[in-house]
Amino acid sequence: MVGYTDAHWAGNATDCRSTSGYAFSLGSAAIAWSSKKQSTIALFSTEAEYRGAVVTTYEAIWLKRLLKDLQEEVFDPTTIYCDNLSSIQLAQNPVFHARTKHIEVHYHFVHKCVLSGEVELQYIPTDRQTVDIFTKPLGLDKLRQFSGALGLCHLDVPNLRGRDVRDVQNDHTR
């Protein structure tokens, strides 16, 4: 089982809230995914990304328990790919920087899970961050690439050529 976590910091133009997203795959297919606006405003991109990692870690633990109930126990740490090095460092050392002191204590759940070996946060470059499909507007090429990586069906939408998904969404709201 492999997970991806990402956040679009202050991506909502109306209220400056961030959007978090995650996806988990088992073999070649996505088995769980989510995209949700965060409930509070993150002051820094690290905070938004770390909050996303918290939700992703909760889901990883839940999925491991579900697999155990199905007689498919996972003993290795679940790898969660994150494109924010500061979040990874914060999960490894919660006193990483004075700018992160305001992050609520319960968010250090990720740190506990990293220390116990239940999850492992690993860096992935932003251009390979599959879960961007749930957090950011994407061009058609990235949309196809990431949906394919999640095992989703091929998108054949010829009228999108050269257009950003946001443009199409705006056409439908006019």
TIRO-2110 file (N, C-alpha, C; in Angstrom, 1 decimal):
// TIRO-2110
0.8, -1.2, 0.0, N, 1, A
0.0, 0.0, 0.0, CA, 1, A
0.9, 1.2, 0.0, C, 1, A
0.6, 2.2, -0.9, N, 2, A
1.3, 3.4, -1.0, CA, 2, A
0.4, 4.6, -1.0, C, 2, A
0.8, 5.7, -0.3, N, 3, A
-0.1, 6.9, -0.2, CA, 3, A
0.6, 8.1, -0.8, C, 3, A
-0.2, 9.1, -1.2, N, 4, A
0.3, 10.4, -1.6, CA, 4, A
-0.5, 11.4, -0.8, C, 4, A
0.2, 12.5, -0.4, N, 5, A
-0.5, 13.6, 0.2, CA, 5, A
0.0, 14.9, -0.4, C, 5, A
-0.9, 15.8, -0.5, N, 6, A
-0.6, 17.2, -1.0, CA, 6, A
-1.6, 18.2, -0.5, C, 6, A
-1.2, 19.4, -0.5, N, 7, A
-2.1, 20.5, -0.2, CA, 7, A
-1.9, 21.7, -1.1, C, 7, A
-2.9, 22.4, -1.4, N, 8, A
-2.8, 23.6, -2.2, CA, 8, A
-3.0, 24.8, -1.2, C, 8, A
-1.9, 25.4, -0.8, N, 9, A
-1.9, 26.4, 0.2, CA, 9, A
-2.7, 27.6, -0.2, C, 9, A
-3.6, 28.0, 0.6, N, 10, A
-4.4, 29.2, 0.4, CA, 10, A
-5.0, 29.3, -1.0, C, 10, A
-5.4, 28.2, -1.5, N, 11, A
-5.9, 28.1, -2.9, CA, 11, A
-7.2, 28.6, -3.1, C, 11, A
-8.0, 28.8, -2.1, N, 12, A
-9.4, 29.3, -2.2, CA, 12, A
-9.3, 30.8, -2.2, C, 12, A
-9.7, 31.4, -3.3, N, 13, A
-9.6, 32.9, -3.4, CA, 13, A
-10.6, 33.6, -2.5, C, 13, A
-11.7, 33.0, -2.1, N, 14, A
-12.7, 33.6, -1.3, CA, 14, A
-12.2, 33.7, 0.2, C, 14, A
-11.8, 32.6, 0.8, N, 15, A
-11.5, 32.6, 2.2, CA, 15, A
-10.0, 32.2, 2.5, C, 15, A
-9.2, 32.1, 1.5, N, 16, A
-7.7, 31.7, 1.7, CA, 16, A
-7.5, 30.4, 2.4, C, 16, A
-8.4, 29.5, 2.4, N, 17, A
-8.2, 28.2, 3.0, CA, 17, A
-7.5, 27.3, 2.0, C, 17, A
-6.8, 26.3, 2.5, N, 18, A
-6.1, 25.4, 1.7, CA, 18, A
-6.9, 24.2, 1.4, C, 18, A
-6.6, 23.5, 0.4, N, 19, A
-7.2, 22.2, 0.0, CA, 19, A
-6.2, 21.1, 0.2, C, 19, A
-6.6, 20.1, 1.0, N, 20, A
-5.8, 18.9, 1.2, CA, 20, A
-6.3, 17.7, 0.3, C, 20, A
-5.4, 16.9, -0.1, N, 21, A
-5.9, 15.7, -0.8, CA, 21, A
-4.9, 14.5, -0.5, C, 21, A
-5.5, 13.3, -0.7, N, 22, A
-4.6, 12.1, -0.5, CA, 22, A
-5.2, 11.1, -1.5, C, 22, A
-4.3, 10.1, -1.8, N, 23, A
-4.8, 8.9, -2.5, CA, 23, A
-3.9, 7.8, -2.0, C, 23, A
-4.5, 6.6, -1.9, N, 24, A
-3.8, 5.4, -1.6, CA, 24, A
-4.0, 4.4, -2.7, C, 24, A
-3.0, 3.6, -3.0, N, 25, A
-3.1, 2.6, -4.0, CA, 25, A
-2.6, 1.3, -3.4, C, 25, A
-3.2, 0.2, -3.9, N, 26, A
-2.8, -1.1, -3.5, CA, 26, A
-2.6, -1.9, -4.8, C, 26, A
-1.4, -2.3, -5.1, N, 27, A
-1.1, -2.8, -6.4, CA, 27, A
-1.2, -1.6, -7.4, C, 27, A
-2.0, -1.8, -8.5, N, 28, A
-2.0, -0.8, -9.5, CA, 28, A
-3.3, 0.0, -9.5, C, 28, A
-4.1, -0.1, -8.4, N, 29, A
-5.4, 0.6, -8.4, CA, 29, A
-5.5, 1.5, -7.2, C, 29, A
-6.2, 2.6, -7.3, N, 30, A
-6.5, 3.5, -6.2, CA, 30, A
-7.6, 2.8, -5.3, C, 30, A
-7.4, 2.8, -4.0, N, 31, A
-8.4, 2.2, -3.1, CA, 31, A
-9.0, 3.2, -2.2, C, 31, A
-8.4, 4.4, -2.1, N, 32, A
-9.0, 5.4, -1.2, CA, 32, A
-8.4, 6.8, -1.7, C, 32, A
-9.3, 7.8, -1.6, N, 33, A
-8.8, 9.1, -2.0, CA, 33, A
-9.8, 10.1, -1.4, C, 33, A
-9.3, 11.4, -1.3, N, 34, A
-10.1, 12.4, -0.7, CA, 34, A
-9.5, 13.8, -1.2, C, 34, A
-10.4, 14.7, -1.3, N, 35, A
-10.0, 16.1, -1.5, CA, 35, A
-11.0, 17.0, -0.6, C, 35, A
-10.4, 17.8, 0.2, N, 36, A
-11.2, 18.5, 1.2, CA, 36, A
-10.6, 19.9, 1.5, C, 36, A
-11.4, 20.9, 1.6, N, 37, A
-10.9, 22.2, 2.1, CA, 37, A
-10.6, 22.1, 3.6, C, 37, A
-9.5, 22.6, 4.0, N, 38, A
-9.1, 22.6, 5.4, CA, 38, A
-10.0, 23.5, 6.2, C, 38, A
-10.3, 23.2, 7.5, N, 39, A
-11.2, 23.9, 8.3, CA, 39, A
-10.7, 25.2, 8.8, C, 39, A
-9.4, 25.4, 8.8, N, 40, A
-8.8, 26.7, 9.3, CA, 40, A
-7.8, 27.2, 8.3, C, 40, A
-7.4, 28.4, 8.4, N, 41, A
-6.5, 29.0, 7.5, CA, 41, A
-5.1, 28.7, 8.0, C, 41, A
-4.3, 28.1, 7.0, N, 42, A
-2.9, 27.8, 7.3, CA, 42, A
-2.0, 29.1, 7.1, C, 42, A
-1.2, 29.4, 8.0, N, 43, A
-0.3, 30.6, 7.9, CA, 43, A
0.9, 30.4, 7.0, C, 43, A
1.3, 29.1, 6.8, N, 44, A
2.4, 28.8, 6.0, CA, 44, A
2.1, 27.6, 5.2, C, 44, A
2.8, 27.4, 4.1, N, 45, A
2.6, 26.3, 3.2, CA, 45, A
2.9, 25.0, 4.0, C, 45, A
4.0, 25.0, 4.8, N, 46, A
4.3, 23.8, 5.6, CA, 46, A
3.2, 23.4, 6.5, C, 46, A
2.5, 24.4, 7.1, N, 47, A
1.3, 24.0, 7.9, CA, 47, A
0.2, 23.3, 7.1, C, 47, A
-0.1, 23.9, 6.0, N, 48, A
-1.1, 23.3, 5.1, CA, 48, A
-0.7, 21.9, 4.7, C, 48, A
0.5, 21.7, 4.3, N, 49, A
1.0, 20.4, 3.9, CA, 49, A
1.0, 19.4, 5.0, C, 49, A
1.4, 19.9, 6.2, N, 50, A
1.5, 19.0, 7.4, CA, 50, A
0.1, 18.6, 7.8, C, 50, A
-0.9, 19.5, 7.8, N, 51, A
-2.3, 19.2, 8.1, CA, 51, A
-2.8, 18.1, 7.1, C, 51, A
-2.4, 18.2, 5.9, N, 52, A
-2.8, 17.2, 4.9, CA, 52, A
-2.1, 15.9, 5.2, C, 52, A
-0.9, 15.9, 5.7, N, 53, A
-0.2, 14.7, 6.1, CA, 53, A
-0.9, 14.0, 7.3, C, 53, A
-1.4, 14.8, 8.2, N, 54, A
-2.1, 14.3, 9.3, CA, 54, A
-3.3, 13.4, 8.9, C, 54, A
-4.2, 14.0, 8.0, N, 55, A
-5.4, 13.3, 7.5, CA, 55, A
-5.0, 12.1, 6.8, C, 55, A
-3.9, 12.2, 6.0, N, 56, A
-3.4, 11.0, 5.2, CA, 56, A
-2.9, 9.9, 6.1, C, 56, A
-2.2, 10.3, 7.2, N, 57, A
-1.7, 9.3, 8.2, CA, 57, A
-2.9, 8.6, 8.9, C, 57, A
-3.9, 9.4, 9.3, N, 58, A
-5.1, 8.8, 9.9, CA, 58, A
-5.7, 7.7, 8.9, C, 58, A
-5.8, 8.1, 7.7, N, 59, A
-6.4, 7.2, 6.7, CA, 59, A
-5.5, 5.9, 6.5, C, 59, A
-4.2, 6.1, 6.5, N, 60, A
-3.2, 5.0, 6.4, CA, 60, A
-3.4, 4.0, 7.5, C, 60, A
-3.5, 4.5, 8.7, N, 61, A
-3.7, 3.6, 9.9, CA, 61, A
-5.0, 2.9, 9.8, C, 61, A
-6.1, 3.6, 9.4, N, 62, A
-7.4, 3.0, 9.3, CA, 62, A
-7.3, 1.9, 8.2, C, 62, A
-6.7, 2.2, 7.0, N, 63, A
-6.6, 1.2, 6.0, CA, 63, A
-5.8, -0.1, 6.4, C, 63, A
-4.8, 0.2, 7.2, N, 64, A
-4.0, -1.0, 7.7, CA, 64, A
-4.8, -1.9, 8.6, C, 64, A
-5.6, -1.2, 9.4, N, 65, A
-6.5, -2.0, 10.3, CA, 65, A
-7.6, -2.8, 9.5, C, 65, A
-8.1, -2.1, 8.5, N, 66, A
-9.1, -2.8, 7.6, CA, 66, A
-8.5, -4.0, 6.9, C, 66, A
-7.3, -3.8, 6.4, N, 67, A
-6.6, -4.9, 5.8, CA, 67, A
-6.3, -6.1, 6.7, C, 67, A
-6.0, -5.7, 8.0, N, 68, A
-5.8, -6.7, 9.0, CA, 68, A
-7.1, -7.5, 9.3, C, 68, A
-8.2, -6.8, 9.4, N, 69, A
-9.5, -7.4, 9.5, CA, 69, A
-9.8, -8.4, 8.4, C, 69, A
-9.3, -8.1, 7.2, N, 70, A
-9.5, -8.9, 6.0, CA, 70, A
-8.4, -10.0, 5.8, C, 70, A
-7.7, -10.2, 6.9, N, 71, A
-6.6, -11.2, 6.9, CA, 71, A
-5.5, -10.9, 6.0, C, 71, A
-5.2, -9.6, 5.7, N, 72, A
-4.1, -9.2, 4.9, CA, 72, A
-3.3, -8.1, 5.6, C, 72, A
-2.7, -8.5, 6.7, N, 73, A
-2.0, -7.6, 7.6, CA, 73, A
-0.8, -7.1, 6.9, C, 73, A
-0.5, -5.8, 7.1, N, 74, A
0.6, -5.0, 6.5, CA, 74, A
1.6, -4.8, 7.6, C, 74, A
2.8, -5.3, 7.5, N, 75, A
3.8, -5.2, 8.6, CA, 75, A
4.7, -4.0, 8.3, C, 75, A
5.0, -3.8, 7.0, N, 76, A
6.0, -2.7, 6.7, CA, 76, A
5.3, -1.3, 6.9, C, 76, A
6.1, -0.3, 7.1, N, 77, A
5.6, 1.0, 7.1, CA, 77, A
4.9, 1.4, 5.8, C, 77, A
3.8, 2.1, 5.9, N, 78, A
3.1, 2.6, 4.7, CA, 78, A
3.9, 3.8, 4.2, C, 78, A
4.3, 3.8, 3.0, N, 79, A
5.0, 4.9, 2.4, CA, 79, A
4.0, 5.9, 2.0, C, 79, A
4.2, 7.2, 2.4, N, 80, A
3.4, 8.3, 2.0, CA, 80, A
4.3, 9.3, 1.3, C, 80, A
4.0, 9.6, 0.1, N, 81, A
4.8, 10.5, -0.7, CA, 81, A
4.3, 11.9, -0.5, C, 81, A
5.2, 12.8, -0.2, N, 82, A
4.9, 14.2, 0.1, CA, 82, A
5.9, 15.1, -0.7, C, 82, A
5.4, 16.2, -1.3, N, 83, A
6.3, 17.1, -2.0, CA, 83, A
6.8, 18.3, -1.2, C, 83, A
6.6, 18.2, 0.1, N, 84, A
7.1, 19.3, 0.9, CA, 84, A
8.1, 18.8, 2.0, C, 84, A
9.4, 19.2, 1.7, N, 85, A
10.4, 18.7, 2.6, CA, 85, A
10.3, 19.2, 4.1, C, 85, A
9.8, 20.4, 4.2, N, 86, A
9.6, 20.9, 5.6, CA, 86, A
8.6, 20.1, 6.4, C, 86, A
7.5, 19.6, 5.8, N, 87, A
6.6, 18.8, 6.4, CA, 87, A
7.2, 17.4, 6.8, C, 87, A
8.0, 16.9, 6.0, N, 88, A
8.7, 15.6, 6.3, CA, 88, A
9.6, 15.8, 7.5, C, 88, A
10.4, 16.9, 7.5, N, 89, A
11.3, 17.2, 8.6, CA, 89, A
10.5, 17.4, 9.9, C, 89, A
9.4, 18.1, 9.8, N, 90, A
8.5, 18.4, 11.0, CA, 90, A
8.0, 17.1, 11.5, C, 90, A
7.6, 16.1, 10.7, N, 91, A
7.1, 14.8, 11.1, CA, 91, A
8.2, 14.0, 11.8, C, 91, A
9.5, 14.2, 11.4, N, 92, A
10.6, 13.5, 12.0, CA, 92, A
11.0, 14.2, 13.3, C, 92, A
10.8, 15.5, 13.4, N, 93, A
11.3, 16.3, 14.6, CA, 93, A
10.3, 17.4, 14.8, C, 93, A
9.3, 17.3, 15.7, N, 94, A
8.3, 18.3, 15.9, CA, 94, A
8.7, 19.6, 16.4, C, 94, A
9.9, 19.8, 16.9, N, 95, A
10.4, 21.1, 17.3, CA, 95, A
11.4, 21.6, 16.2, C, 95, A
11.0, 21.3, 15.0, N, 96, A
11.9, 21.6, 13.8, CA, 96, A
12.2, 23.1, 13.7, C, 96, A
11.2, 24.0, 14.0, N, 97, A
11.4, 25.4, 13.7, CA, 97, A
10.4, 26.2, 14.6, C, 97, A
10.8, 27.4, 15.0, N, 98, A
9.9, 28.2, 15.8, CA, 98, A
8.6, 28.6, 15.1, C, 98, A
8.7, 28.7, 13.7, N, 99, A
7.5, 29.1, 13.0, CA, 99, A
6.4, 28.0, 13.0, C, 99, A
6.7, 26.8, 13.5, N, 100, A
5.7, 25.7, 13.6, CA, 100, A
5.1, 25.5, 14.9, C, 100, A
5.5, 26.4, 15.9, N, 101, A
5.0, 26.2, 17.3, CA, 101, A
3.5, 26.3, 17.4, C, 101, A
2.8, 27.1, 16.5, N, 102, A
1.4, 27.3, 16.6, CA, 102, A
0.6, 26.1, 16.1, C, 102, A
1.2, 25.2, 15.4, N, 103, A
0.5, 24.0, 14.9, CA, 103, A
0.1, 23.2, 16.2, C, 103, A
-1.2, 22.9, 16.2, N, 104, A
-1.8, 22.2, 17.4, CA, 104, A
-1.1, 20.9, 17.7, C, 104, A
-1.0, 20.6, 19.0, N, 105, A
-0.3, 19.4, 19.5, CA, 105, A
-0.8, 18.1, 18.8, C, 105, A
-2.1, 18.0, 18.7, N, 106, A
-2.7, 16.8, 18.1, CA, 106, A
-2.2, 16.5, 16.7, C, 106, A
-1.7, 17.5, 16.0, N, 107, A
-1.2, 17.2, 14.7, CA, 107, A
0.1, 16.5, 14.7, C, 107, A
0.8, 16.4, 15.9, N, 108, A
2.0, 15.7, 16.0, CA, 108, A
1.8, 14.2, 16.1, C, 108, A
0.6, 13.8, 15.8, N, 109, A
0.2, 12.4, 15.6, CA, 109, A
1.1, 11.8, 14.5, C, 109, A
1.4, 12.5, 13.5, N, 110, A
2.2, 12.1, 12.4, CA, 110, A
3.6, 11.7, 12.9, C, 110, A
4.1, 12.5, 13.7, N, 111, A
5.4, 12.3, 14.3, CA, 111, A
5.5, 10.9, 15.1, C, 111, A
4.4, 10.7, 15.9, N, 112, A
4.3, 9.4, 16.6, CA, 112, A
4.3, 8.3, 15.7, C, 112, A
3.5, 8.4, 14.6, N, 113, A
3.4, 7.3, 13.6, CA, 113, A
4.7, 7.0, 12.8, C, 113, A
5.5, 8.1, 12.6, N, 114, A
6.8, 8.0, 11.9, CA, 114, A
7.7, 7.3, 12.8, C, 114, A
7.8, 7.7, 14.1, N, 115, A
8.7, 7.1, 15.1, CA, 115, A
8.4, 5.6, 15.3, C, 115, A
7.1, 5.3, 15.3, N, 116, A
6.7, 3.9, 15.6, CA, 116, A
6.9, 3.0, 14.4, C, 116, A
7.1, 3.6, 13.2, N, 117, A
7.3, 2.8, 12.0, CA, 117, A
6.1, 2.4, 11.3, C, 117, A
4.9, 3.0, 11.7, N, 118, A
3.7, 2.7, 11.0, CA, 118, A
3.6, 3.3, 9.7, C, 118, A
4.1, 4.5, 9.5, N, 119, A
4.2, 5.2, 8.3, CA, 119, A
5.6, 5.8, 8.0, C, 119, A
5.8, 6.1, 6.8, N, 120, A
7.1, 6.7, 6.4, CA, 120, A
6.8, 7.8, 5.4, C, 120, A
7.2, 9.0, 5.7, N, 121, A
7.0, 10.1, 4.7, CA, 121, A
8.2, 10.1, 3.8, C, 121, A
8.0, 10.2, 2.5, N, 122, A
9.1, 10.3, 1.6, CA, 122, A
8.8, 11.4, 0.6, C, 122, A
9.9, 12.0, 0.2, N, 123, A
9.8, 13.2, -0.7, CA, 123, A
9.5, 12.7, -2.1, C, 123, A
8.6, 13.4, -2.8, N, 124, A
8.4, 13.2, -4.2, CA, 124, A
8.3, 14.6, -4.9, C, 124, A
9.0, 14.7, -6.1, N, 125, A
9.0, 16.0, -6.7, CA, 125, A
7.5, 16.4, -7.1, C, 125, A
7.3, 17.7, -7.0, N, 126, A
5.9, 18.2, -7.3, CA, 126, A
5.4, 17.8, -8.7, C, 126, A
6.2, 17.7, -9.7, N, 127, A
5.7, 17.4, -11.0, CA, 127, A
5.3, 15.9, -11.1, C, 127, A
5.6, 15.1, -10.1, N, 128, A
5.2, 13.7, -10.0, CA, 128, A
4.2, 13.4, -8.9, C, 128, A
3.7, 14.5, -8.3, N, 129, A
2.7, 14.4, -7.2, CA, 129, A
1.3, 14.1, -7.7, C, 129, A
1.0, 12.8, -7.8, N, 130, A
-0.2, 12.3, -8.3, CA, 130, A
-1.4, 12.9, -7.7, C, 130, A
-1.4, 13.2, -6.4, N, 131, A
-2.6, 13.6, -5.7, CA, 131, A
-2.9, 15.1, -6.1, C, 131, A
-2.1, 15.8, -6.9, N, 132, A
-2.4, 17.1, -7.3, CA, 132, A
-3.7, 17.1, -8.1, C, 132, A
-4.1, 15.9, -8.6, N, 133, A
-5.4, 15.8, -9.3, CA, 133, A
-6.6, 16.2, -8.4, C, 133, A
-6.4, 16.1, -7.1, N, 134, A
-7.4, 16.4, -6.1, CA, 134, A
-7.3, 17.8, -5.5, C, 134, A
-6.2, 18.4, -5.7, N, 135, A
-5.9, 19.7, -4.9, CA, 135, A
-5.7, 20.9, -5.8, C, 135, A
-5.4, 20.7, -7.1, N, 136, A
-5.0, 21.9, -7.9, CA, 136, A
-5.7, 21.8, -9.3, C, 136, A
-5.9, 22.9, -9.9, N, 137, A
-6.4, 22.8, -11.3, CA, 137, A
-5.2, 22.4, -12.2, C, 137, A
-5.4, 21.5, -13.1, N, 138, A
-4.3, 20.9, -13.9, CA, 138, A
-4.7, 21.0, -15.4, C, 138, A
-3.6, 21.1, -16.2, N, 139, A
-3.8, 21.0, -17.6, CA, 139, A
-4.1, 19.6, -18.0, C, 139, A
-4.5, 19.4, -19.3, N, 140, A
-5.0, 18.1, -19.7, CA, 140, A
-3.9, 17.0, -19.6, C, 140, A
-2.7, 17.4, -20.0, N, 141, A
-1.6, 16.3, -19.9, CA, 141, A
-1.4, 15.8, -18.5, C, 141, A
-1.3, 16.7, -17.5, N, 142, A
-1.1, 16.3, -16.2, CA, 142, A
-2.4, 15.5, -15.7, C, 142, A
-3.5, 16.0, -16.0, N, 143, A
-4.8, 15.3, -15.7, CA, 143, A
-4.8, 13.9, -16.1, C, 143, A
-4.4, 13.7, -17.4, N, 144, A
-4.3, 12.3, -17.9, CA, 144, A
-3.2, 11.5, -17.2, C, 144, A
-2.0, 12.1, -17.0, N, 145, A
-0.9, 11.4, -16.4, CA, 145, A
-1.3, 10.9, -15.0, C, 145, A
-1.9, 11.8, -14.2, N, 146, A
-2.2, 11.5, -12.8, CA, 146, A
-3.4, 10.5, -12.7, C, 146, A
-4.4, 10.7, -13.6, N, 147, A
-5.5, 9.8, -13.5, CA, 147, A
-5.0, 8.4, -13.9, C, 147, A
-4.1, 8.3, -14.9, N, 148, A
-3.6, 7.0, -15.2, CA, 148, A
-2.8, 6.4, -14.1, C, 148, A
-2.0, 7.2, -13.4, N, 149, A
-1.2, 6.7, -12.3, CA, 149, A
-2.1, 6.1, -11.2, C, 149, A
-3.3, 6.7, -11.1, N, 150, A
-4.3, 6.2, -10.0, CA, 150, A
-5.1, 5.0, -10.5, C, 150, A
-4.9, 4.6, -11.8, N, 151, A
-5.6, 3.5, -12.3, CA, 151, A
-7.0, 3.8, -12.8, C, 151, A
-7.2, 5.1, -13.0, N, 152, A
-8.5, 5.5, -13.5, CA, 152, A
-8.6, 5.4, -15.0, C, 152, A
-9.8, 5.4, -15.5, N, 153, A
-10.0, 5.1, -16.9, CA, 153, A
-9.5, 6.3, -17.7, C, 153, A
-9.2, 6.0, -19.0, N, 154, A
-8.6, 7.0, -19.9, CA, 154, A
-9.6, 8.1, -20.2, C, 154, A
-9.2, 9.4, -20.1, N, 155, A
-10.1, 10.5, -20.4, CA, 155, A
-9.9, 10.9, -21.8, C, 155, A
-11.0, 10.9, -22.6, N, 156, A
-10.9, 11.3, -24.0, CA, 156, A
-11.8, 12.4, -24.2, C, 156, A
-11.3, 13.6, -24.0, N, 157, A
-12.1, 14.8, -24.0, CA, 157, A
-11.4, 15.8, -25.0, C, 157, A
-11.7, 15.6, -26.3, N, 158, A
-11.0, 16.3, -27.4, CA, 158, A
-11.3, 17.8, -27.3, C, 158, A
-12.4, 18.3, -26.8, N, 159, A
-12.6, 19.7, -26.7, CA, 159, A
-11.8, 20.4, -25.6, C, 159, A
-11.0, 19.7, -24.9, N, 160, A
-10.2, 20.3, -23.8, CA, 160, A
-8.8, 20.7, -24.4, C, 160, A
-8.5, 20.3, -25.6, N, 161, A
-7.1, 20.5, -26.1, CA, 161, A
-6.6, 21.9, -25.8, C, 161, A
-5.4, 22.0, -25.2, N, 162, A
-4.8, 23.3, -24.9, CA, 162, A
-5.5, 24.1, -23.9, C, 162, A
-6.5, 23.6, -23.3, N, 163, A
-7.2, 24.5, -22.3, CA, 163, A
-7.0, 23.9, -20.9, C, 163, A
-7.0, 24.8, -19.9, N, 164, A
-6.9, 24.4, -18.5, CA, 164, A
-8.3, 24.0, -18.1, C, 164, A
-8.3, 23.0, -17.2, N, 165, A
-9.6, 22.5, -16.6, CA, 165, A
-10.4, 23.7, -16.0, C, 165, A
-9.7, 24.7, -15.4, N, 166, A
-10.4, 25.8, -14.9, CA, 166, A
-11.3, 26.5, -15.9, C, 166, A
-10.7, 26.7, -17.2, N, 167, A
-11.4, 27.3, -18.2, CA, 167, A
-12.7, 26.6, -18.6, C, 167, A
-12.7, 25.3, -18.6, N, 168, A
-13.9, 24.5, -18.9, CA, 168, A
-14.9, 24.7, -17.8, C, 168, A
-14.4, 24.6, -16.5, N, 169, A
-15.3, 24.8, -15.4, CA, 169, A
-16.0, 26.2, -15.4, C, 169, A
-15.2, 27.2, -15.8, N, 170, A
-15.8, 28.6, -15.9, CA, 170, A
-16.8, 28.6, -17.0, C, 170, A
-16.6, 27.9, -18.1, N, 171, A
-17.6, 27.9, -19.2, CA, 171, A
-18.9, 27.4, -18.7, C, 171, A
-18.9, 26.4, -17.8, N, 172, A
-20.1, 25.7, -17.3, CA, 172, A
-20.8, 26.6, -16.3, C, 172, A
-20.1, 27.5, -15.7, N, 173, A
-20.7, 28.3, -14.6, CA, 173, A
-21.3, 29.6, -15.2, C, 173, A
-21.0, 29.9, -16.4, N, 174, A
-21.5, 31.2, -17.0, CA, 174, A
-22.9, 31.1, -17.4, C, 174, A
END
